[in-house]
């Protein structure tokens, strides 16, 4: 239990796989205690059976640790330590396999634990996928200037997936958005580009940087674990700071909708336009105050 209380609050809530109350010790003690009683009852796990499960767990932990230090020693090019740790790893792996074969009860119980944790964790992250997932939004001086400049008119953002970032890319993108949405030439735009960093990170702060490219194209750049959630958080922040209803323009994502949703769920990118709208809908129930999402 001490190991679980140490590991679970540190990792699962961070990855969006557990609610925030999982960071508290007392609720988790109750959850783990009830789970232990349930396992004892379902598997009729007497002291010997639980001893086998404990032995398997300790041996797996020691084996993985030995393998990790072997890899670390090899990367550090310490030949003597690498050979020594490799021998220890081989011995521990042999003992682990022999113990599993002799006492398989521990593997059965451990497998049920692992399967339950993975299933519940994935369901938890799936249900929380449409949260804004951004703790705070900070605009640098240039980005703030862009927002103040266009707030006096109508704020129109273009979500752009950066490629070559040359003049032709931004010129063609604006022309495409104007054609698809039948917008006049005088309409003003600011590009927004999100770079996915670590998709496993569930929530973090957002820093927005502004820059002028090719002497005419204003671009807001930001890094996040998820493109739709970052865009939605930026739109809501700009709306709250300016009091204006924003418009954001997307292209439809090519490919299977299901495959694109899996890309979003696992890697933070995929069905950007519909997922951005869904995050906005969850965050702002009032349709009149919700930023407008256009897709062409």
Phi and psi in degrees as GROMACS dihedral restraints (atoms count N, CA, C in turn):
[ dihedral_restraints ]
;  ai    aj    ak    al  type     phi  dphi    fc
    3     4     5     6     1   -60.8    20    10
    4     5     6     7     1   -40.1    20    10
    6     7     8     9     1   -65.2    20    10
    7     8     9    10     1   -43.6    20    10
    9    10    11    12     1   -64.4    20    10
   10    11    12    13     1   -42.0    20    10
   12    13    14    15     1   -64.9    20    10
   13    14    15    16     1   -24.7    20    10
   15    16    17    18     1   -81.2    20    10
   16    17    18    19     1   -39.8    20    10
   18    19    20    21     1   -87.8    20    10
   19    20    21    22     1   -46.8    20    10
   21    22    23    24     1   -62.2    20    10
   22    23    24    25     1   -48.6    20    10
   24    25    26    27     1   -65.3    20    10
   25    26    27    28     1   -20.8    20    10
   27    28    29    30     1   -80.6    20    10
   28    29    30    31     1   -33.2    20    10
   30    31    32    33     1  -112.6    20    10
   31    32    33    34     1   -51.7    20    10
   33    34    35    36     1   -61.2    20    10
   34    35    36    37     1   -46.5    20    10
   36    37    38    39     1   -62.4    20    10
   37    38    39    40     1   -34.5    20    10
   39    40    41    42     1   -62.9    20    10
   40    41    42    43     1   -35.9    20    10
   42    43    44    45     1   -90.2    20    10
   43    44    45    46     1     8.2    20    10
   45    46    47    48     1    75.5    20    10
   46    47    48    49     1    16.0    20    10
   48    49    50    51     1   -99.8    20    10
   49    50    51    52     1     5.5    20    10
   51    52    53    54     1  -152.7    20    10
   52    53    54    55     1   149.1    20    10
   54    55    56    57     1   -67.8    20    10
   55    56    57    58     1   164.9    20    10
   57    58    59    60     1   -63.7    20    10
   58    59    60    61     1   -29.1    20    10
   60    61    62    63     1   -67.7    20    10
   61    62    63    64     1   -11.8    20    10
   63    64    65    66     1   -67.5    20    10
   64    65    66    67     1   -14.5    20    10
   66    67    68    69     1   -74.9    20    10
   67    68    69    70     1   -19.4    20    10
   69    70    71    72     1   -81.5    20    10
   70    71    72    73     1   141.1    20    10
   72    73    74    75     1   -73.6    20    10
   73    74    75    76     1   -45.9    20    10
   75    76    77    78     1   -62.3    20    10
   76    77    78    79     1   -47.5    20    10
   78    79    80    81     1   -60.6    20    10
   79    80    81    82     1   -36.8    20    10
   81    82    83    84     1   -70.9    20    10
   82    83    84    85     1   -32.3    20    10
   84    85    86    87     1   -60.8    20    10
   85    86    87    88     1   -42.9    20    10
   87    88    89    90     1   -64.6    20    10
   88    89    90    91     1   -45.2    20    10
   90    91    92    93     1   -61.0    20    10
   91    92    93    94     1   -47.0    20    10
   93    94    95    96     1   -68.1    20    10
   94    95    96    97     1   -35.9    20    10
   96    97    98    99     1   -65.6    20    10
   97    98    99   100     1   -46.3    20    10
   99   100   101   102     1   -62.2    20    10
  100   101   102   103     1   -38.3    20    10
  102   103   104   105     1   -63.5    20    10
  103   104   105   106     1   -41.3    20    10
  105   106   107   108     1   -62.1    20    10
  106   107   108   109     1   -43.2    20    10
  108   109   110   111     1   -62.4    20    10
  109   110   111   112     1   -40.8    20    10
  111   112   113   114     1   -63.6    20    10
  112   113   114   115     1   -44.4    20    10
  114   115   116   117     1   -62.8    20    10
  115   116   117   118     1   -42.4    20    10
  117   118   119   120     1   -60.4    20    10
  118   119   120   121     1   -39.7    20    10
  120   121   122   123     1   -74.7    20    10
  121   122   123   124     1   -47.5    20    10
  123   124   125   126     1   -64.9    20    10
  124   125   126   127     1   -43.5    20    10
  126   127   128   129     1   -93.8    20    10
  127   128   129   130     1     3.0    20    10
  129   130   131   132     1    47.7    20    10
  130   131   132   133     1    47.4    20    10
  132   133   134   135     1   -82.0    20    10
  133   134   135   136     1   100.3    20    10
  135   136   137   138     1   -76.8    20    10
  136   137   138   139     1  -174.5    20    10
  138   139   140   141     1   -61.5    20    10
  139   140   141   142     1   -40.5    20    10
  141   142   143   144     1   -64.9    20    10
  142   143   144   145     1   -43.3    20    10
  144   145   146   147     1   -64.3    20    10
  145   146   147   148     1   -41.7    20    10
  147   148   149   150     1   -69.2    20    10
  148   149   150   151     1   -31.7    20    10
  150   151   152   153     1   -63.8    20    10
  151   152   153   154     1   -38.0    20    10
  153   154   155   156     1   -65.4    20    10
  154   155   156   157     1   -40.9    20    10
  156   157   158   159     1   -63.9    20    10
  157   158   159   160     1   -41.6    20    10
  159   160   161   162     1   -64.6    20    10
  160   161   162   163     1   -43.3    20    10
  162   163   164   165     1   -62.2    20    10
  163   164   165   166     1   -42.8    20    10
  165   166   167   168     1   -60.8    20    10
  166   167   168   169     1   -44.3    20    10
  168   169   170   171     1   -62.8    20    10
  169   170   171   172     1   -44.1    20    10
  171   172   173   174     1   -64.7    20    10
  172   173   174   175     1   -41.5    20    10
  174   175   176   177     1   -66.6    20    10
  175   176   177   178     1   -39.8    20    10
  177   178   179   180     1   -64.0    20    10
  178   179   180   181     1   -41.6    20    10
  180   181   182   183     1   -63.2    20    10
  181   182   183   184     1   -44.4    20    10
  183   184   185   186     1   -66.6    20    10
  184   185   186   187     1   -38.8    20    10
  186   187   188   189     1   -65.0    20    10
  187   188   189   190     1   -45.3    20    10
  189   190   191   192     1   -64.5    20    10
  190   191   192   193     1   -37.4    20    10
  192   193   194   195     1   -65.8    20    10
  193   194   195   196     1   -41.2    20    10
  195   196   197   198     1   -64.4    20    10
  196   197   198   199     1   -40.9    20    10
  198   199   200   201     1   -65.5    20    10
  199   200   201   202     1   -38.9    20    10
  201   202   203   204     1   -62.9    20    10
  202   203   204   205     1   -45.2    20    10
  204   205   206   207     1   -70.8    20    10
  205   206   207   208     1   -28.5    20    10
  207   208   209   210     1   -64.0    20    10
  208   209   210   211     1   -45.0    20    10
  210   211   212   213     1   -63.9    20    10
  211   212   213   214     1   -41.4    20    10
  213   214   215   216     1   -63.5    20    10
  214   215   216   217     1   -41.8    20    10
  216   217   218   219     1   -66.0    20    10
  217   218   219   220     1   -37.3    20    10
  219   220   221   222     1   -66.1    20    10
  220   221   222   223     1   -40.9    20    10
  222   223   224   225     1   -65.9    20    10
  223   224   225   226     1   -32.3    20    10
  225   226   227   228     1   -80.4    20    10
  226   227   228   229     1    -0.5    20    10
  228   229   230   231     1    59.8    20    10
  229   230   231   232     1    39.5    20    10
  231   232   233   234     1  -101.6    20    10
  232   233   234   235     1    92.7    20    10
  234   235   236   237     1   -61.9    20    10
  235   236   237   238     1   -44.1    20    10
  237   238   239   240     1   -63.0    20    10
  238   239   240   241     1   -48.0    20    10
  240   241   242   243     1   -64.8    20    10
  241   242   243   244     1   -36.4    20    10
  243   244   245   246     1   -60.8    20    10
  244   245   246   247     1   -46.6    20    10
  246   247   248   249     1   -63.3    20    10
  247   248   249   250     1   -44.4    20    10
  249   250   251   252     1   -62.1    20    10
  250   251   252   253     1   -47.5    20    10
  252   253   254   255     1   -66.5    20    10
  253   254   255   256     1   -33.7    20    10
  255   256   257   258     1   -63.5    20    10
  256   257   258   259     1   -39.9    20    10
  258   259   260   261     1   -64.9    20    10
  259   260   261   262     1   -44.5    20    10
  261   262   263   264     1   -61.1    20    10
  262   263   264   265     1   -41.5    20    10
  264   265   266   267     1   -61.9    20    10
  265   266   267   268     1   -42.4    20    10
  267   268   269   270     1   -63.6    20    10
  268   269   270   271     1   -42.0    20    10
  270   271   272   273     1   -63.8    20    10
  271   272   273   274     1   -45.6    20    10
  273   274   275   276     1   -64.6    20    10
  274   275   276   277     1   -39.4    20    10
  276   277   278   279     1   -63.5    20    10
  277   278   279   280     1   -41.1    20    10
  279   280   281   282     1   -62.0    20    10
  280   281   282   283     1   -46.7    20    10
  282   283   284   285     1   -63.1    20    10
  283   284   285   286     1   -39.5    20    10
  285   286   287   288     1   -62.3    20    10
  286   287   288   289     1   -48.7    20    10
  288   289   290   291     1   -62.1    20    10
  289   290   291   292     1   -43.4    20    10
  291   292   293   294     1   -63.1    20    10
  292   293   294   295     1   -39.7    20    10
  294   295   296   297     1   -69.0    20    10
  295   296   297   298     1   -37.6    20    10
  297   298   299   300     1   -65.0    20    10
  298   299   300   301     1   -42.2    20    10
  300   301   302   303     1   -64.7    20    10
  301   302   303   304     1   -40.9    20    10
  303   304   305   306     1   -74.4    20    10
  304   305   306   307     1   -36.3    20    10
  306   307   308   309     1  -131.9    20    10
  307   308   309   310     1    80.9    20    10
  309   310   311   312     1   -74.9    20    10
  310   311   312   313     1    -7.9    20    10
  312   313   314   315     1   -57.9    20    10
  313   314   315   316     1   -39.4    20    10
  315   316   317   318     1   -62.7    20    10
  316   317   318   319     1   -37.8    20    10
  318   319   320   321     1   -66.1    20    10
  319   320   321   322     1   -40.6    20    10
  321   322   323   324     1   -62.2    20    10
  322   323   324   325     1   -47.9    20    10
  324   325   326   327     1   -65.0    20    10
  325   326   327   328     1   -44.3    20    10
  327   328   329   330     1   -62.6    20    10
  328   329   330   331     1   -39.1    20    10
  330   331   332   333     1   -63.8    20    10
  331   332   333   334     1   -41.0    20    10
  333   334   335   336     1   -63.6    20    10
  334   335   336   337     1   -42.0    20    10
  336   337   338   339     1   -59.8    20    10
  337   338   339   340     1   -49.2    20    10
  339   340   341   342     1   -63.1    20    10
  340   341   342   343     1   -45.6    20    10
  342   343   344   345     1   -61.2    20    10
  343   344   345   346     1   -42.9    20    10
  345   346   347   348     1   -65.4    20    10
  346   347   348   349     1   -42.6    20    10
  348   349   350   351     1   -64.2    20    10
  349   350   351   352     1   -44.1    20    10
  351   352   353   354     1   -64.2    20    10
  352   353   354   355     1   -45.4    20    10
  354   355   356   357     1   -63.1    20    10
  355   356   357   358     1   -49.3    20    10
  357   358   359   360     1   -65.8    20    10
  358   359   360   361     1   -37.4    20    10
  360   361   362   363     1   -65.2    20    10
  361   362   363   364     1   -43.6    20    10
  363   364   365   366     1   -65.1    20    10
  364   365   366   367     1   -41.4    20    10
  366   367   368   369     1   -63.8    20    10
  367   368   369   370     1   -40.9    20    10
  369   370   371   372     1   -62.0    20    10
  370   371   372   373     1   -45.7    20    10
  372   373   374   375     1   -66.7    20    10
  373   374   375   376     1   -36.5    20    10
  375   376   377   378     1   -63.3    20    10
  376   377   378   379     1   -44.3    20    10
  378   379   380   381     1   -67.1    20    10
  379   380   381   382     1   -27.1    20    10
  381   382   383   384     1   -96.9    20    10
  382   383   384   385     1     3.9    20    10
  384   385   386   387     1   -63.4    20    10
  385   386   387   388     1   -27.5    20    10
  387   388   389   390     1   -97.5    20    10
  388   389   390   391     1    14.0    20    10
  390   391   392   393     1   -75.4    20    10
  391   392   393   394     1   155.1    20    10
  393   394   395   396     1   -57.7    20    10
  394   395   396   397     1   -34.4    20    10
  396   397   398   399     1    62.2    20    10
  397   398   399   400     1    20.9    20    10
  399   400   401   402     1  -125.0    20    10
  400   401   402   403     1   123.3    20    10
  402   403   404   405     1   -76.6    20    10
  403   404   405   406     1   -37.8    20    10
  405   406   407   408     1  -159.0    20    10
  406   407   408   409     1   157.4    20    10
  408   409   410   411     1  -122.8    20    10
  409   410   411   412     1   127.7    20    10
  411   412   413   414     1  -124.5    20    10
  412   413   414   415     1   124.6    20    10
  414   415   416   417     1  -101.4    20    10
  415   416   417   418     1   132.9    20    10
  417   418   419   420     1   -74.9    20    10
  418   419   420   421     1   178.9    20    10
  420   421   422   423     1   -60.4    20    10
  421   422   423   424     1   -43.0    20    10
  423   424   425   426     1   -66.8    20    10
  424   425   426   427     1   -42.9    20    10
  426   427   428   429     1   -63.3    20    10
  427   428   429   430     1   -42.6    20    10
  429   430   431   432     1   -62.1    20    10
  430   431   432   433     1   -35.4    20    10
  432   433   434   435     1   -66.2    20    10
  433   434   435   436     1   -41.7    20    10
  435   436   437   438     1   -58.3    20    10
  436   437   438   439     1   -46.9    20    10
  438   439   440   441     1   -64.6    20    10
  439   440   441   442     1   -44.7    20    10
  441   442   443   444     1   -64.0    20    10
  442   443   444   445     1   -33.8    20    10
  444   445   446   447     1   -67.7    20    10
  445   446   447   448     1   -42.5    20    10
  447   448   449   450     1   -91.9    20    10
  448   449   450   451     1    -6.6    20    10
  450   451   452   453     1   -66.9    20    10
  451   452   453   454     1   -25.2    20    10
  453   454   455   456     1   -73.4    20    10
  454   455   456   457     1   -16.5    20    10
  456   457   458   459     1  -109.3    20    10
  457   458   459   460     1  -124.2    20    10
  459   460   461   462     1  -124.2    20    10
  460   461   462   463     1   123.5    20    10
  462   463   464   465     1   -77.1    20    10
  463   464   465   466     1   117.4    20    10
  465   466   467   468     1  -125.4    20    10
  466   467   468   469     1   118.5    20    10
  468   469   470   471     1  -105.0    20    10
  469   470   471   472     1   148.3    20    10
  471   472   473   474     1  -117.3    20    10
  472   473   474   475     1   118.5    20    10
  474   475   476   477     1   -78.3    20    10
  475   476   477   478     1   118.6    20    10
  477   478   479   480     1  -124.1    20    10
  478   479   480   481     1   133.8    20    10
  480   481   482   483     1   -89.1    20    10
  481   482   483   484     1   110.0    20    10
  483   484   485   486     1   -64.3    20    10
  484   485   486   487     1   137.0    20    10
  486   487   488   489     1  -124.6    20    10
  487   488   489   490     1  -100.0    20    10
  489   490   491   492     1   -80.7    20    10
  490   491   492   493     1   -24.9    20    10
  492   493   494   495     1    60.6    20    10
  493   494   495   496     1    32.4    20    10
  495   496   497   498     1   -93.3    20    10
  496   497   498   499     1   177.1    20    10
  498   499   500   501     1   -60.3    20    10
  499   500   501   502     1   -40.2    20    10
  501   502   503   504     1   -64.2    20    10
  502   503   504   505     1   -36.1    20    10
  504   505   506   507     1   -61.1    20    10
  505   506   507   508     1   -46.6    20    10
  507   508   509   510     1   -74.7    20    10
  508   509   510   511     1   -36.5    20    10
  510   511   512   513     1   -63.5    20    10
  511   512   513   514     1   -47.1    20    10
  513   514   515   516     1   -66.0    20    10
  514   515   516   517     1   -35.3    20    10
  516   517   518   519     1   -65.2    20    10
  517   518   519   520     1   -43.8    20    10
  519   520   521   522     1   -63.7    20    10
  520   521   522   523     1   -43.2    20    10
  522   523   524   525     1   -62.6    20    10
  523   524   525   526     1   -40.1    20    10
  525   526   527   528     1   -64.5    20    10
  526   527   528   529     1   -44.8    20    10
  528   529   530   531     1   -63.6    20    10
  529   530   531   532     1   -41.2    20    10
  531   532   533   534     1   -63.7    20    10
  532   533   534   535     1   -41.3    20    10
  534   535   536   537     1   -68.7    20    10
  535   536   537   538     1   -46.4    20    10
  537   538   539   540     1   -65.0    20    10
  538   539   540   541     1   -33.7    20    10
  540   541   542   543     1  -109.0    20    10
  541   542   543   544     1     6.3    20    10
  543   544   545   546     1    54.9    20    10
  544   545   546   547     1    52.6    20    10
  546   547   548   549     1  -101.6    20    10
  547   548   549   550     1   144.3    20    10
  549   550   551   552     1   -71.7    20    10
  550   551   552   553     1   164.0    20    10
  552   553   554   555     1   -63.0    20    10
  553   554   555   556     1   -32.9    20    10
  555   556   557   558     1   -77.4    20    10
  556   557   558   559     1    -7.2    20    10
  558   559   560   561     1   -65.5    20    10
  559   560   561   562     1   139.2    20    10
  561   562   563   564     1  -102.3    20    10
  562   563   564   565     1   141.1    20    10
  564   565   566   567     1  -130.4    20    10
  565   566   567   568     1   153.2    20    10
  567   568   569   570     1  -128.2    20    10
  568   569   570   571     1   129.8    20    10
  570   571   572   573     1   -79.9    20    10
  571   572   573   574     1   146.2    20    10
  573   574   575   576     1  -125.6    20    10
  574   575   576   577     1   125.5    20    10
  576   577   578   579     1  -126.4    20    10
  577   578   579   580     1   125.2    20    10
  579   580   581   582     1  -112.5    20    10
  580   581   582   583     1   130.2    20    10
  582   583   584   585     1  -107.6    20    10
  583   584   585   586     1   126.3    20    10
  585   586   587   588     1   -79.5    20    10
  586   587   588   589     1   126.2    20    10
  588   589   590   591     1   -97.5    20    10
  589   590   591   592     1   -82.5    20    10
  591   592   593   594     1  -116.6    20    10
  592   593   594   595     1   102.4    20    10
  594   595   596   597     1   -66.3    20    10
  595   596   597   598     1   -16.6    20    10
  597   598   599   600     1   -77.7    20    10
  598   599   600   601     1   -21.0    20    10
  600   601   602   603     1   -71.9    20    10
  601   602   603   604     1   119.8    20    10
  603   604   605   606     1   -78.6    20    10
  604   605   606   607     1   -46.9    20    10
  606   607   608   609     1  -141.0    20    10
  607   608   609   610     1   147.0    20    10
  609   610   611   612     1  -164.8    20    10
  610   611   612   613     1   172.3    20    10
  612   613   614   615     1   -75.0    20    10
  613   614   615   616     1   162.1    20    10
  615   616   617   618     1  -125.1    20    10
  616   617   618   619     1   122.4    20    10
  618   619   620   621     1  -109.4    20    10
  619   620   621   622     1   121.6    20    10
  621   622   623   624     1  -106.9    20    10
  622   623   624   625     1   125.8    20    10
  624   625   626   627     1  -114.9    20    10
  625   626   627   628     1   137.8    20    10
  627   628   629   630     1  -105.8    20    10
  628   629   630   631     1   145.2    20    10
  630   631   632   633     1  -151.7    20    10
  631   632   633   634     1   154.4    20    10
  633   634   635   636     1  -108.7    20    10
  634   635   636   637     1   121.2    20    10
  636   637   638   639     1  -107.9    20    10
  637   638   639   640     1   139.3    20    10
  639   640   641   642     1    55.2    20    10
  640   641   642   643     1    32.7    20    10
  642   643   644   645     1    66.8    20    10
  643   644   645   646     1     8.4    20    10
  645   646   647   648     1  -152.6    20    10
  646   647   648   649     1   -22.3    20    10
  648   649   650   651     1   -98.5    20    10
  649   650   651   652     1   117.8    20    10
  651   652   653   654     1   -87.1    20    10
  652   653   654   655     1   131.0    20    10
  654   655   656   657     1  -132.6    20    10
  655   656   657   658     1   130.5    20    10
  657   658   659   660     1  -100.4    20    10
  658   659   660   661     1   124.0    20    10
  660   661   662   663     1  -115.3    20    10
  661   662   663   664     1   141.0    20    10
  663   664   665   666     1  -150.8    20    10
  664   665   666   667     1   157.9    20    10
  666   667   668   669     1  -118.6    20    10
  667   668   669   670     1   137.7    20    10
  669   670   671   672     1  -157.8    20    10
  670   671   672   673     1   169.2    20    10
  672   673   674   675     1   -83.8    20    10
  673   674   675   676     1   -11.8    20    10
  675   676   677   678     1  -150.3    20    10
  676   677   678   679     1   127.4    20    10
  678   679   680   681     1   -67.1    20    10
  679   680   681   682     1   -53.3    20    10
  681   682   683   684     1   -60.9    20    10
  682   683   684   685     1   -42.1    20    10
  684   685   686   687     1   -66.6    20    10
  685   686   687   688     1   -37.5    20    10
  687   688   689   690     1   -66.5    20    10
  688   689   690   691     1   -43.2    20    10
  690   691   692   693     1   -62.5    20    10
  691   692   693   694     1   -43.9    20    10
  693   694   695   696     1   -62.5    20    10
  694   695   696   697     1   -42.6    20    10
  696   697   698   699     1   -63.9    20    10
  697   698   699   700     1   -40.4    20    10
  699   700   701   702     1   -63.8    20    10
  700   701   702   703     1   -45.1    20    10
  702   703   704   705     1   -60.8    20    10
  703   704   705   706     1   -43.9    20    10
  705   706   707   708     1   -67.0    20    10
  706   707   708   709     1   -38.0    20    10
  708   709   710   711     1   -64.6    20    10
  709   710   711   712     1   -45.2    20    10
  711   712   713   714     1   -66.0    20    10
  712   713   714   715     1   -39.5    20    10
  714   715   716   717     1   -60.5    20    10
  715   716   717   718     1   -45.4    20    10
  717   718   719   720     1   -67.5    20    10
  718   719   720   721     1   -34.3    20    10
  720   721   722   723     1   -81.1    20    10
  721   722   723   724     1   -24.0    20    10
  723   724   725   726     1  -109.5    20    10
  724   725   726   727     1   -22.2    20    10
  726   727   728   729     1    77.4    20    10
  727   728   729   730     1     9.0    20    10
  729   730   731   732     1   -99.3    20    10
  730   731   732   733     1   151.0    20    10
  732   733   734   735     1   -87.9    20    10
  733   734   735   736     1   120.9    20    10
  735   736   737   738     1   -90.3    20    10
  736   737   738   739     1   161.3    20    10
  738   739   740   741     1  -125.5    20    10
  739   740   741   742     1   133.6    20    10
  741   742   743   744     1  -128.6    20    10
  742   743   744   745     1   140.1    20    10
  744   745   746   747     1  -119.2    20    10
  745   746   747   748     1   135.2    20    10
  747   748   749   750     1  -127.8    20    10
  748   749   750   751     1   164.9    20    10
  750   751   752   753     1  -100.6    20    10
  751   752   753   754     1   149.6    20    10
  753   754   755   756     1   -67.3    20    10
  754   755   756   757     1   141.2    20    10
  756   757   758   759     1   -81.2    20    10
  757   758   759   760     1   128.7    20    10
  759   760   761   762     1   -74.0    20    10
  760   761   762   763     1   153.4    20    10
  762   763   764   765     1   106.2    20    10
  763   764   765   766     1  -178.8    20    10
  765   766   767   768     1   -67.7    20    10
  766   767   768   769     1   132.1    20    10
  768   769   770   771     1   -59.8    20    10
  769   770   771   772     1   -38.3    20    10
  771   772   773   774     1   -66.5    20    10
  772   773   774   775     1   -44.2    20    10
  774   775   776   777     1   -63.6    20    10
  775   776   777   778     1   -38.2    20    10
  777   778   779   780     1   -68.0    20    10
  778   779   780   781     1   -35.3    20    10
  780   781   782   783     1   -66.9    20    10
  781   782   783   784     1   -39.0    20    10
  783   784   785   786     1   -62.3    20    10
  784   785   786   787     1   -38.6    20    10
  786   787   788   789     1   -61.3    20    10
  787   788   789   790     1   -42.1    20    10
  789   790   791   792     1   -64.1    20    10
  790   791   792   793     1   -45.6    20    10
  792   793   794   795     1   -64.1    20    10
  793   794   795   796     1   -39.7    20    10
  795   796   797   798     1   -93.1    20    10
  796   797   798   799     1   -36.5    20    10
  798   799   800   801     1  -122.1    20    10
  799   800   801   802     1     2.9    20    10
  801   802   803   804     1    79.6    20    10
  802   803   804   805     1     8.6    20    10
  804   805   806   807     1  -146.9    20    10
  805   806   807   808     1   149.9    20    10
  807   808   809   810     1   158.3    20    10
  808   809   810   811     1  -109.4    20    10
  810   811   812   813     1   -77.2    20    10
  811   812   813   814     1    75.3    20    10
  813   814   815   816     1   -68.0    20    10
  814   815   816   817     1   -49.8    20    10
  816   817   818   819     1   -62.9    20    10
  817   818   819   820     1   -56.0    20    10
  819   820   821   822     1   -66.1    20    10
  820   821   822   823     1   -34.0    20    10
  822   823   824   825     1   -70.3    20    10
  823   824   825   826     1   -38.2    20    10
  825   826   827   828     1   -59.6    20    10
  826   827   828   829     1   -44.0    20    10
  828   829   830   831     1   -64.0    20    10
  829   830   831   832     1   -38.4    20    10
  831   832   833   834     1   -67.0    20    10
  832   833   834   835     1   -39.5    20    10
  834   835   836   837     1   -63.0    20    10
  835   836   837   838     1   -42.6    20    10
  837   838   839   840     1   -63.1    20    10
  838   839   840   841     1   -40.1    20    10
  840   841   842   843     1   -64.2    20    10
  841   842   843   844     1   -40.1    20    10
  843   844   845   846     1   -68.3    20    10
  844   845   846   847     1   -37.4    20    10
  846   847   848   849     1   -81.0    20    10
  847   848   849   850     1   -29.9    20    10
  849   850   851   852     1  -129.1    20    10
  850   851   852   853     1    95.8    20    10
  852   853   854   855     1   -64.7    20    10
  853   854   855   856     1   -29.3    20    10
  855   856   857   858     1   -75.8    20    10
  856   857   858   859     1   109.1    20    10
  858   859   860   861     1   -63.2    20    10
  859   860   861   862     1   -29.6    20    10
  861   862   863   864     1   -69.1    20    10
  862   863   864   865     1   -26.3    20    10
  864   865   866   867     1  -100.7    20    10
  865   866   867   868     1     1.2    20    10
  867   868   869   870     1   -83.3    20    10
  868   869   870   871     1   133.3    20    10
  870   871   872   873     1   -55.7    20    10
  871   872   873   874     1   144.3    20    10
  873   874   875   876     1   -86.1    20    10
  874   875   876   877     1   132.8    20    10
  876   877   878   879     1  -111.3    20    10
  877   878   879   880     1   122.9    20    10
  879   880   881   882     1  -116.9    20    10
  880   881   882   883     1   135.7    20    10
  882   883   884   885     1  -133.2    20    10
  883   884   885   886     1   132.2    20    10
